[in-house]
Amino acid sequence: MKQLPNLDQLRAWIAENPAASRRDIAKAFGIKGGAKIDLKAMLRELEGEGVLPRRRSKGGTGALPPVTVLEILAPDAQGDLFARAVEWRSEGPAPRILFLTRSDDPALGEGDRVLARVEAIRGPDYDYQARLMRKIGTNPARILGVFRKSAEGGRVVPIDKGADRDWRVAPHDTEGAQDGELVHAEPLGKGRFGPPAARIIARLGDPTAPKAVSLIAIHQHGIRDAFPDAVIAEADRAEPAELAGRSDLRDLALMTIDPWDARDHDDAIMATVDTDPENPGGFILWVAIADVAAYVRPGSELDREARRRGNSTYFPDRVVPMLPDILSGDLCSLHEGVDRPCIALRMVIDTHGNKLTHDFHRAMMRSRASLTYEQAQAADEGRLDDATTPLADGLRDLFGAYRALRYARDRRQPLDIDLPERQIVLSDEGRVTSVAFKERFDAHKLVEDFMVLANVAAAETLRERGSALLYRVHEEPSPEKMESLRELARESGFTLAKGQVLKTRHFNQLLAQAEGTEFDELINMATLRSMTQAYYNASNFGHFGLALREYAHFTSPIRRYADLIVHRALVSAHRWGDDGLTQWDLDHLDETAKAISEAERRSMAAERDTVDRYLAAFLTERVGAEFTGRVSGVARFGVFVKLDETGADGLVPIRAIGDEYFRHDPETQVLEGERTGFRISLGQRVKVKLAEAEPVTGGLALELLEVEGEAPARNPRGRHGRGRPVRRAVGKRRTGDAKASKKAKRKGR
């Protein structure tokens, strides 16, 4: 018999296993025989605290304890938040629980689990009211995996690369799932021996089907991909906006410049030379942004759904939009030759790119053309086509204004990370036909600079008018990450300033040192990884990466809810109408910031996982082939390698490196062979063989062939036998003479 747990241990275990029975608790702690009497006494005490629900007689009406675990449900049509009791064993209907939030509560979404204090209050459509005590975590009932059938039912093999266990499914819990089928399952509690149990709650079809790749990510990360009927109905009732009450800017030569495969157009731009003699060489810039606030009114079904989604999510084969297509792809999209409502910003800059004045207008516009980046770039290089010839003067002024803005950008020194962006090309059937790296033009940077300036202007205006808003915040990196980057720079022969307050210009100096060298991509990637993640906040903490004191997202309201909030703030600040910020928006601003920041992270993870799976599917036919790449990560269990050809990341397990024991130094991120001194570190050039490509998980397993042209040791006498003498270590730190020589070469370029 095991020693009885104390009350704190029981509370912790029950919080992690809220659906467990008293028998499960006894099994988990190995309580048998007479000790069960003592355990029952402790459980009765926990019942009194509300940690454990009281037992009910069969057929009783049942009631919730004052403290219980709840699962948050989706908000209803009125935006009210409801929850369900995780533990409800009465035969009567489960009670309906209204969940009341406070302004300082963390953001809660559908599926989150909380410990809550509940009170029986009979409302018009609910039985209890609940308030948060603490957030327990996201509902674990989201196992996404492949079902493997067996005589005893089967098992679910999770598709997550990091999953370390399967889940056992009893015959009566399979829901008829077939072998190899993608399924959703929910756990049924942990057992002391063998795999934990689960039951199938949804069958999702063939996981190897070409177009299932993004569907897997959508389900895995909880991306909302189906609009409720009420949302679609409301969107279908939308009518084109009227000119009344708006400035008429339809004569301006505004144009959109987007990727060739853009699904929507939410920003249009133009520039003209400023004829004011007081501003020689200056320009007048216009940035017009789709007036989504005119269609998505506060408190509407569209608004609530957009807030839940937080943003659009983009996959190679589909988009999960924040707004229904009739809005995102039509009424709000700034299509060529049609009238569209917008919030337009007029800015005046001088010849050095400094913004002198700006003012906002609620207006009606008509785009002259929808250009691609390639068309705009070609026009700047003198290669006009039928679409750009009538806009030649306007495009010349646009690029003139861009070059003036470059002066201001160079003085400000925002972080200048340059990493290639992959483009996955799919066939009509959804199979990968090629993987390429997108070419980046001045036209891309032009649009980016216009949008950054517009976002700054929005933040400045709202701050000056005393309006609440959501800032885009990017805090400076931690000292620990800076030291790791500094060590990597030192290993690569470069330097990163130390002993002073780091600014973006210091990072740019490091990036400039690496430019054109074999470490270029590595230093760019490591610098990016050292940065903190940007997020939304109602308070302004500045934007480190852009080297800006205040910054807000204003330019993409079709695909980001934060921009819609900023638009409403501008509407309220300028008194343009009754569709500005409401009191509810203001009261829940912090909660909204947290919710949409979390939604953004979910979307990024889903997009990244989808790309990994498509790359794995693309490489399945090349298992056994050799590739070149660079070490992108070093861990105790192996080495991560980024392949040159596709940019895909694969893992060389520690067992596949060489026939000796490797010691891992987490500070320098180095693996070193105990017998030979063979070293593997970040940035080294490697040759690998593709051992395995798993499209369902997106995982690539590699075998290491060479590091900087040298093969790892292969010891015929076994991994730990004695044999060859210690040889020169690959990738050791450069000597002082070698560093000086390299530095002299860089200076002489």
C-alpha positions, -999 to +999 in steps of 0.1 A: +000+000+000+012+034-009+013+063+016-019+084+016-016+116-004-021+149+015-050+173+006-028+195-016-017+166-036-053+155-040-064+190-050-037+192-077-045+158-091-083+165-093-076+199-110-057+180-137-083+152-139-116+169-133-137+141-149-121+114-128-142+092-104-134+084-068-123+050-080-099+066-105-084+087-076-079+055-055-062+038-084-040+067-092-025+068-057-025+030-052-049+031-023-062-003-013-079-021+016-085-002+048-067+028+036-097+036+014-117+046+045-091+073+053-092+084+016-130+087+017-128+110+047-103+132+028-126+133-002-156+143+019-135+172+031-128+182-005-165+179-012-171+205+014-146+228-002-163+224-036-131+209-051-149+176-056-186+174-065-209+158-040-223+124-048-259+123-058-284+095-054-294+081-087-323+099-102-319+130-080-323+164-094-286+172-087-269+205-079-235+221-085-211+226-056-202+262-048-167+257-065-164+236-096-146+231-128-163+246-159-157+244-196-163+277-215-187+275-244-190+298-274-207+331-268-244+332-277-261+355-301-262+383-276-224+379-268-230+364-234-206+338-222-219+305-210-202+274-195-209+238-188-200+218-157-173+193-165-185+169-138-223+163-140-234+128-131-271+134-124-296+118-147-314+152-149-305+178-176-272+196-171-277+232-158-272+262-180-245+285-165-240+322-173-203+331-169-197+366-157-163+382-165-145+410-148-122+435-166-091+420-151-100+384-160-077+367-185-091+362-220-113+331-222-122+312-253-144+283-262-129+251-248-110+268-219-113+252-185-116+272-153-121+267-116-151+289-109-174+299-080-210+293-089-242+305-074-277+292-081-296+322-096-326+314-117-324+337-148-345+338-179-324+312-197-299+300-171-298+282-137-264+295-123-241+324-125-203+318-123-172+339-117-136+330-124-113+318-096-085+307-118-079+294-153-069+258-154-060+256-191-074+247-225-098+218-227-077+187-234-106+172-254-088+179-286-067+149-296-062+149-333-048+118-347-049+087-369-071+058-358-054+024-359-080-004-356-074-036-335-094-065-321-097-046-288-111-014-304-080+005-315-058+034-307-053+070-317-018+080-328-016+118-324-003+138-354+017+162-332+054+158-338+061+161-301+034+136-290+049+109-267+020+085-264-009+069-281-045+067-267-064+035-262-100+033-276-125+007-265-147-010-291-178+009-280-160+043-283-147+041-319-178+057-335-172+034-365-139+049-374-119+030-400-082+021-399-060+050-410-088+075-407-081+110-392-102+114-360-109+138-332-109+121-298-113+132-262-095+117-232-114+097-206-088+100-178-054+086-170-048+050-159-019+038-138-008+012-164-008+012-202-019+040-225-046+064-214-081+059-227-100+081-251-132+080-272-137+092-308-159+122-311-155+130-348-143+113-380-124+136-404-116+113-433-084+104-451-054+122-437-033+117-468-058+134-491-041+164-507-065+190-494-066+175-459-033+192-450-048+225-440-079+209-426-056+190-401-041+223-390-076+240-387-089+212-364-056+208-345-054+245-336-090+252-331-094+277-361-130+286-366-136+277-402-174+277-405-196+309-400-228+305-380-260+309-400-268+341-382-235+357-393-240+347-429-275+360-428-263+393-415-236+396-440-260+388-469-282+417-458-253+442-461-259+470-487-232+491-505-223+522-484-237+556-496-217+587-503-237+609-479-216+621-450-183+612-467-156+631-485-156+624-523-121+611-532-132+592-563-111+615-586-079+606-568-056+582-587-055+556-559-043+521-568-039+488-550-006+469-551-008+433-538+006+398-544-007+382-576-028+357-556-043+383-531-078+374-520-088+408-509-076+444-513-079+465-481-054+493-489-049+517-518-021+543-522-010+573-543+016+601-541+021+634-558+048+659-558+041+687-532+039+720-551+041+741-519+073+762-522+078+758-485+083+721-490+108+717-519+113+680-529+084+669-507+054+647-515+017+644-506+009+608-498-026+592-496-034+559-479-070+547-482-081+517-461-114+498-465-140+511-441-150+478-425-165+496-395-193+507-418-204+471-423-193+454-391-212+473-364-204+469-327-223+442-310-236+426-342-233+389-351-205+398-376-186+417-349-188+389-323-176+363-348-148+386-361-137+391-325-137+353-318-116+347-349-093+376-343-078+375-378-078+357-411-056+326-414-038+319-447-029+285-460-014+275-494-047+261-506-073+282-487-081+312-465-101+310-433-113+346-434-122+368-404-153+381-423-176+363-447-166+364-484-194+388-494-176+414-472-140+404-474-140+396-511-166+421-523-182+450-504-151+458-483-125+450-509-111+480-529-117+465-563-107+484-595-132+507-609-159+505-582-169+529-555-159+518-520-161+534-486-128+540-469-110+558-442-084+579-460-052+594-446-035+624-463+002+629-453+028+655-462+064+645-461+096+665-468+124+655-491+140+635-464+109+614-456+099+633-424+061+634-419+051+671-416+013+669-412-014+644-416-052+643-414-079+616-417-111+615-438-141+592-440-146+590-477-156+573-509-129+562-533-126+544-566-094+524-574-078+532-608-060+498-609-053+466-591-016+460-597+007+432-586+041+438-570+057+425-602+038+450-624+047+480-601+083+470-600+085+466-638+070+500-642+096+516-620+123+499-641+107+514-673+088+483-685+052+495-687+022+473-697-014+481-706-024+485-669+006+506-658+010+529-689-019+552-679-005+553-643+031+560-653+032+595-637+015+583-605+039+553-602+069+576-607+057+598-578+050+567-557+085+555-560+099+590-555+080+593-522+093+558-513+129+568-518+123+599-496+108+576-469+140+555-472+160+584-459+139+586-427+139+548-424+177+547-426+180+573-398+155+554-376+172+521-382+144+496-377+154+460-375+166+449-410+161+412-410+161+397-444+149+361-446+136+344-478+099+336-479+089+303-492+061+299-518+044+265-521+027+260-555-001+235-556-018+217-585-056+219-589-058+186-569-039+202-540-006+184-545+027+203-542+042+209-576+071+232-565+086+250-536+103+283-544+115+314-526+096+346-533+116+374-548+114+406-529+112+439-547+113+476-539+076+476-546+071+454-515+091+478-494+072+508-508+039+494-497+053+484-463+067+519-457+034+536-466+016+513-442+040+518-414+037+556-417-001+553-418-001+531-387+021+556-368-003+584-378-033+565-365-016+559-331-005+596-329-039+609-337-057+588-312-032+595-285-035+632-291-073+631-289-072+610-257-089+580-273-085+544-261-070+521-287-051+489-292-014+494-297+009+469-315+036+463-289+070+448-294+092+448-264+130+446-263+146+411-261+157+395-228+193+397-216+195+359-218+186+358-254+210+386-261+238+367-245+230+336-267+230+357-298+262+373-288+279+339-283+267+327-317+280+359-333+314+354-316+315+317-328+308+330-363+336+357-362+313+387-356+306+410-327+274+423-311+277+454-289+279+448-251+277+469-220+252+494-233+215+498-240+209+478-272+191+494-300+180+481-334+210+497-350+233+474-330+215+444-345+217+459-379+255+463-375+257+426-368+235+417-398+257+439-420+288+420-408+272+387-418+258+400-452+273+381-481+291+356-459+282+319-454+266+329-421+242+354-436+210+334-432+220+319-399+226+353-383+194+367-397+175+337-383+192+338-349+185+375-346+148+370-354+146+342-328+162+364-302+133+389-305+102+388-283+068+382-299+047+412-308+013+415-293-017+438-288-022+459-257-043+488-245-012+504-231+017+517-251+051+500-246+066+510-279+077+489-309+113+478-305+117+461-339+104+491-359+122+516-335+090+535-330+076+550-298+040+543-307+024+521-332-010+507-340-025+485-367-048+505-389-042+492-424-058+457-426-093+457-410-105+431-435-082+405-419-073+418-384-098+427-356-072+450-340-074+473-370-112+474-368-109+486-332-086+514-343-110+523-371-138+526-346-116+547-323-110+571-353-147+572-360-154+581-324-125+606-322-137+624-353-174+621-345-181+606-380-210+584-369-226+561-344-205+531-354-174+540-334-162+524-301-190+514-277-188+513-239-186+475-242-156+478-265-139+502-239-147+480-209-133+449-226-103+464-244-077+445-223-097+413-228-099+418-265-062+425-267-054+392-250-079+372-271-068+385-305-031+381-295-038+344-287-058+340-319-028+354-339-004+329-323-029+301-331-030+312-367+007+314-370+012+279-356-015+265-379+001+282-410+036+270-400+024+234-394+007+233-427+038+244-446+058+217-427+032+191-438+032+202-474+070+202-475+071+167-460+045+155-486+066+171-514+097+152-502+082+118-497+093+107-531+129+117-524+135+096-493+171+083-496+183+114-515+211+136-503+207+173-495+229+202-483+219+224-455+229+243-424+226+235-387+197+256-374+194+242-339+213+220-315+196+200-287+204+172-264+184+147-285+198+158-319+205+184-345+180+205-365+190+212-402+175+236-426+177+223-461+190+247-488+167+235-516+133+240-499+140+257-466+124+227-448+136+218-413+145+182-404+159+165-373+190+143-372+184+122-341+214+118-318+216+081-326+221+090-363+251+113-359+280+090-352+292+060-333+302+077-300+286+096-271+280+133-277+279+158-249+255+188-252+265+223-241+231+242-240+248+276-236+270+275-267+246+251-285+273+226-293+274+188-295+309+173-290+319+137-294+334+124-262+359+101-280+369+121-311+361+157-302+340+160-333+319+191-329+285+202-343+274+238-338+249+263-351+255+275-387+277+247-399+273+235-434+262+198-436+253+171-460+224+148-449+203+120-463+166+121-460+156+090-440+119+096-435+092+121-445+059+120-427+032+142-443+007+137-415+030+152-388+052+173-411+083+156-396+115+150-415+141+125-402+176+130-415+209+110-414+241+131-410+267+124-437+291+153-434+298+184-413+319+211-431+331+183-455+341+159-427+322+127-419+313+118-383+333+090-367+322+054-375+338+031-349+339-005-360+344-015-323+311+000-311+299+034-299+319+035-267+350+015-278+385+029-280+399+035-314+410+066-334+429+094-316+412+127-311+413+147-343+408+183-352+374+195-340+352+208-368+338+243-363+360+253-333+362+289-325+385+309-349+419+319-337+428+355-332+449+356-364+420+340-384+395+365-370+419+394-379+424+381-414+386+378-419+380+413-405+406+427-429+390+410-458+356+424-449+370+459-446+386+456-480+354+446-499 
